[in-house]
Amino acid sequence: MKTKELREKSRGEQEKLLAELEVKTRELRFKIATREETKHHTLRTAKKDIARLKTLISEEDRKLD
């Protein structure tokens, strides 16, 4: 997901998406470990999206201070 798209979302939507991505990441780890999932790049993409979201949330927190 692009950073521009994430910035347009409200704080609640960002946090909800973050929680969903963390669940997705956990599920992907199990699937990769059991060889149900062969596309390892999906895990990498999810982890990068989590990092983008956490960065945006922390930037917004710093702006408020």
C-alpha positions in Angstrom: 0.0 0.0 0.0 1.3 3.4 -0.9 2.2 5.9 1.8 0.0 8.5 0.2 -3.0 6.2 0.5 -2.2 5.6 4.2 -1.9 9.3 5.0 -5.4 9.8 3.7 -6.9 7.4 6.1 -8.1 8.5 9.6 -6.2 7.5 12.7 -8.8 4.8 13.6 -8.6 3.3 10.1 -4.8 3.2 10.3 -4.9 1.4 13.6 -7.5 -1.1 12.4 -5.4 -1.8 9.3 -2.3 -2.2 11.4 -4.1 -4.8 13.6 -5.3 -6.6 10.4 -1.8 -6.7 8.9 -0.3 -8.0 12.1 -2.8 -10.9 12.1 -2.1 -11.5 8.4 1.7 -11.5 9.1 1.2 -14.1 11.8 -0.9 -16.3 9.6 1.6 -16.0 6.7 4.5 -17.1 9.0 2.6 -20.3 9.9 1.7 -21.0 6.3 5.2 -20.5 5.2 6.5 -22.7 8.0 4.1 -25.5 7.0 4.8 -24.9 3.3 1.2 -24.0 2.6 2.3 -20.7 1.2 5.0 -20.6 -1.4 5.0 -16.8 -2.1 7.4 -15.5 0.5 7.2 -11.9 -0.9 3.7 -11.6 0.6 5.2 -11.7 4.1 7.8 -9.1 3.1 5.1 -6.8 1.7 2.9 -7.1 4.8 5.9 -6.4 7.1 6.8 -3.3 5.0 3.2 -2.1 5.2 3.3 -2.5 9.0 6.5 -0.4 9.1 4.9 2.3 7.0 1.8 2.5 9.2 3.8 2.6 12.4 6.0 5.3 11.0 3.0 7.4 10.0 1.4 7.0 13.4 4.5 8.0 15.2 4.9 11.0 12.9 1.4 12.1 13.7 2.1 11.7 17.5 5.2 13.9 17.2 3.2 16.6 15.4 0.6 16.7 18.2 3.3 17.2 20.8 
